[in-house]
């Protein structure tokens, strides 16, 4: 099962992780998409976008219309959500123009600390 982890990390933390992986010469098989703040994560991942991700998970490349049908939504309404998820790197578009969420599962790693 391919899982992507969504987390909140500063650009400095992301850079440090890239350097660590590069120096170890080991490929980290766990996909990770990081957001700079919790607010940005929740701004990008609205309830409707979560539904869309759930409908597309593990289903392979599909047209925007097919994604809308699977999510039970109108294609025009899904259009903006697809483009927001593409811009965030959560969805991908292949050479044929089909969109894909190339994972079977999502793990959200978020720590909230006092003050």
Residue pairs with C-beta under 8 A, 6 or more apart in sequence:
1 104
1 105
2 31
2 58
2 102
2 103
2 104
2 105
3 30
3 31
3 103
3 104
3 105
3 106
3 107
4 31
4 32
4 33
4 90
4 103
4 105
4 106
4 107
5 30
5 31
5 32
5 33
5 106
5 107
5 108
5 109
6 32
6 33
6 34
6 35
6 41
6 45
6 90
6 106
6 107
6 108
6 109
7 32
7 33
7 34
7 35
7 108
7 109
7 110
8 34
8 35
8 36
8 37
8 38
8 41
8 109
8 110
8 111
9 17
9 34
9 35
9 36
10 36
11 36
13 34
14 34
21 27
21 28
31 103
33 88
33 89
33 90
35 41
35 44
38 110
38 112
41 108
41 110
44 84
44 85
44 88
44 90
45 53
45 90
46 81
48 73
48 77
48 81
49 81
49 84
49 85
51 71
51 72
51 73
52 67
52 71
52 73
52 78
52 81
52 82
52 85
53 85
53 90
53 101
53 106
55 67
55 70
55 71
55 72
56 62
56 67
56 70
56 71
56 91
56 99
56 100
56 101
57 101
57 103
57 104
57 105
57 106
58 101
58 103
58 104
59 70
59 101
60 100
61 94
61 96
61 98
61 99
61 100
62 70
62 98
62 99
62 100
63 98
63 99
64 75
64 78
64 79
64 82
64 99
65 75
67 78
67 82
67 99
68 74
68 75
68 77
68 78
71 78
82 91
82 99
85 91
85 101
86 92
86 93
86 99
90 101
91 99
91 100
91 101
92 99
92 100
92 101
92 102
93 99
93 100
94 100
